[in-house]
Amino acid sequence: QALSAPVWDGTYRRIRVPILMYHYISAPPEDADATRTDLSVTPQQFRAHVEYLFYQGYSTISLYDLHDALMTGAALPAKPVVLTFDDGYLDHYTEAYPILREFGFNGTFFIITGTADAQNPNHLSWEQISEMAANGMYMESHTKDHPDLRGRDYDFLVYQLLGSFESLRAYTGREPRMFCYPVGFYDSSVLSVLESLGVWRAVTTQGGAVHTTDNRLELTRLRIHNRTSVQGLASLLESS
């Protein structure tokens, strides 16, 4: 289904909404390097995070909801939070997705579409991506191949960006309008190609929870680490 962009009503807004950034929802393997370990949250830890959000009265919203609120003043729930998951790992389907559904939450999953094309067993399949999209999850673009996008020519950027959007549209039947920069890297060329493709919002790896009407392609997020306990999540939500 095609979505029509909310027309900006001329009012600049600043809205505080924590956008949480998760990666692996699995215990790191024995031989994991420091990065893999840091980016891994166990399923038990993730469930504890979701339970905390649920019982503290948080409501998950989508980046579309946030965009509408920034552009038109559309109402948000009292305690909104966006849950994002980068890279489309298989454990997003086997672990995160069932827990989200159990609590009536939604999530935004940034998919490296080339991994689905290649049927990489460690990543989501197109079948799983389609199922999640049909059940209220938001499947958005994280490029085709997860390259560093800086210093690239126009054709390369269009291939990586437009290619991933077209694949997601073909397999989910939805028009993806959100984007996540691989490793948080981008430059002015990337921003201009995203503008030309009609992307509504893009998330970075920069820290923060306040978003503005005009800062469309540089949304900040709150990174969840391997060591982020429920108490750590609580203080992150309150202090950022």
N, C-alpha and C positions, 0 to 999 in steps of 0.2 A: 504494500500500500504506500502511496506517495504521501509525504507529509508536507503541508504548506508551512513555510517559515513564519513564525509569529512576527508580525510587523512591529517594530519598535515604536513606542508611543511618545518618544521624545524626552522621557524622564531618565536621568542617569541614576542608577541604583547601586548600592553596596549591600551585599547579603552575605551573612556568615553561615556557611554550610560546610561541615567537614566532609571531605571526599577521601575516604580511606583507600590506601593502595596496598593490595595483597598480591603475592606472586604464587608460590607453591603452597598448596594446602595438603602437605604431607611431611612426614618426618624425613630429614635429610639422610641420604644413604651414608654408610660408614666412611666411604672414601670422599665425601663431599668437600669441595673447597670452601673457603671462607664466604664467598658470595652466595653459593648455593645454600649454605647453612643459614646465613643471615636472612635470606629471602624465604625461608621455609617456616610455615606455621603448621603445627600438627592439627589433624582433624579435631582432637579433643580441645585444643587451645582455640580453634576457630569456633567450635560450638559454644565454648564459654564466652567468647566475644559476642556472638549473636544473642545468646541468652541475656547477657548484660544489657545490650542495646534494647532488646525486646522489653525486659522488665523495668528498664529506666524510662520507657515511654518514647524511645526513638522510632521514627518511621523512615523506611528506606524510600528515597525518591530517585528518579532517573535524572540524567543530565538534561533530558528534554524538559522535565519539570523545572529544573534550576534555570534553564535558558528562558522558559516562559516567564518565570518570576522576574528575571532580570530585564527582560524586554518589555513586558506588559504589566508587571505588578501582580501577576497571577498568584493566588494564595498558596502557601506551603504549609504543611503540618507544623505543629508547635516545635518539635525537635527533629528536623530533617537530617538525614545522613545519606551519602551516596557510597555504595560499596563497589569498588572497582577491582578487577582481577586482570593482571597483565599476562600476556603470552599464550593464553589458551591451552594450558596444560591439561592432561587427561584428568588429573585429580580435581579440576574444577567441576567436572561432570560427576565423578564418582564420590567426591566428598563434599564440596561446597554446595553444589546445586540441591541435593536432597535436604541439607540443613536449612538452606534459605527457604525452600518450599514448605518445610515443616513449620516455620515461624511466619509464613506469609510475607516474606521479604523478597525484594528483587535485587539483582546484581547487574553490573555492567561489565561485560567481558571483552577485553581487547584482543582480537584474534590476528595471529600471523597467518594469513590465508594460505601461504605456500606450504605450511606444515600439514594443513588439511588436504591440499591438492596431492601432496606426496604420501599421504596416508601414514604419517609419522606416528608410530604406536604410543609415543609419549605425550602426544597432543590430541586435542579434540578432533573427531572426525566430522565431516559435513553432516552426517546423520545426527550426531549428538548436538551439533551447533543448531541445526534446524529444530530439533526437539526442544532445546532450551529456549529458543526464540519463540516457539509456539506456546510455551508455558510461562511467559511473562518476563523472561530474561532479555537483556539488551546486548546484542552481539554487534560490536563495533570494530573499527579498523585499527590495526597496529602494523600496517604495511603488509606487503607480500612476503618479504624475506627478512625483516628485522635488521636492515643495514643502518649504519651511521649515515644520516641524510645530509650532513653538512658538506658543502663544497661540491655538490652533484649538479649535473646539467639537467635541463628542463625535461628531456625525454626520459631520463632515469627516474626523476621524481614522479612524473605522470604514470609511468609503468608501476612503480611501487605503491602509489597512493590510489589513483583511479582504478588500477587493477584489483586492489584489495576491496574497494567499495563495490565494484561490479560483481565480484565473486560472492560477497556477502548478500547483495541484493538478489542474485540468482538463486542462492540456496535457502534464504530465509523468507523471501517474498516481501522483505521490508527495505525501505530506503535508509541505509545507515548515514547518519549526519555527524557522528562524533569520531574523534581521532585521538590516538595516543602516540607520542613520539618515542621511537625505539631508544632506550637508554636515556630518554629525556633530551636527546640532542636535536637541534634544529638551527636554521639560520634564516635570513630574510627571504631567500629563494623558496624555502619550504613554506614559509608563511604565505607568500604570494600564490603559490600553487594551491594551497588549501583554500585560500580566498576564491580563486578561480573555479574550484570544484564545488563551491557552495557549502563547505563544511561549516556547521553552526558553532561548535565548540571543540577545543582540543585541550587535553590535559598534559601537564608537564610532570617532572619529578621534583619540582621546587616545593618547598614546604610552606604551608599556610592554609587558612580556611575561609578567608574573605574574598569574595568574587565581585566583579563589577560588570556593568552592562557592556562596557567597551573593551574589556580585556578578554575577548572571546577565545583567542587561540593560545592563551597562556594561563589556563586554570591551574591553581596550586592544589597540592594534595598532601595528605598526612601518611607517611610511610610506616607500614606495619612490619616490625622485625621479628625474627625468631624469638627474641627475648621479651616481646611485648606481652606482658601479663594483662589480666583484666584490670588490675589497678593502673598499669601503664597506659592501657587504652583509655581509662576514665580520665587520667590526667591529661592525656593528649587531646581528648575531646573538650576538656574544660579550659585548657591553657592556650590553645592555638588561636 
